[in-house]
Amino acid sequence: MLIGVISDTHGLLDQKVEERFAGVDLILHGGDVGGRDILERLSGSAPVCAVRGNVDAGDRECSSLPESLLITVGGAHIYMTHIFTPCRDGIVGDDAHGARVVVFGHSHQQYLEDYDDVLYFNPASAGRKRFANPRSVGIMEVADGAVKARFLSLE
């Protein structure tokens, strides 16, 4: 199964996103959506699962999104939330809730690390350019519980 991963759109959906997500079976949005119209546009490409970001909490249209989700896709448990601290190098992070993959956002920074059999994946921001971080989305390939992930630039 091919999954598009996006976060921190903040009300802007670049046309390149639709190009990058051509052929995906599912889209995961890691929060700070910025309006239901973003989710509606994404759902034109594939079904969408989304969580509420810290900015969405004050947005009338997106405040009803769940703070977190635990889904199973292609035999892999995927935990989604907006703000997350990965476990790594002896640092105790947030609970991955038994998931094989954690999809998150918030920092606007790319993050991809497989640590202690948990793949932590932040696709960075797909919205307006902020800070010096590159704008990007992600793709995950999931089959029989195995997961591969990569970034796709929007620059």
Residue, then its C-alpha position, 0 to 999 in steps of 0.5 A: m500500500l502506498i501512503g502519502v504523508i503530509s503535515d502543517t499545511h496551515g491552509l495552503l495546499d500546493q499543487k505539487v502535493e497532488e502531483r507527489f501523491a498521484g497513485v497513493d492509496l491513503i493520505l495521512h495528515g499530521g495536523d495544523v490542517g488550516g481548514r476542511d477545504i484542505l482535507e476535501r481537496l486531498s480526499g480527491s486523490a485518496p481517503v484521508c486520515a487527519v489529526r488536529g494540530n495545535v493551531d487547528a484547536g482554535d479553528r472552527e472547521c478543524s477543532s473536531l479532528p481527533e488529537s491522535l489516531l491509531i490505525t492499521v494499514g497493510g499489517a502495520h499499526i500507525y499512530m498519528t499525532h501532531i506534537f511528538t517527541p521520539c525515543r532515541d539514544g537513551i532519551v525517553g520520548d512520548d508513548a508510541h502506543g505499540a505502533r510500528v510507525v509514528v506520524f507527526g508534525h509540528s516542528h516543520q522539520q523532516y524527521l525519519e528514524d527507525y529506532d527500537d523497531v518504531l519508525y518515526f516520520n515527520p514529513a515537515s511542512a507542506g504549507r507556506k515556507r517558514f524558517a529555513n526548513p525545506r517544504s516537503v511531504g512523505i511517502m510510505e510503502v507498507a506491505d505485510g507489516a514492513v514499512k519504507a518511507r522517504f521525503l518528496s520535496l515541494e521546493 
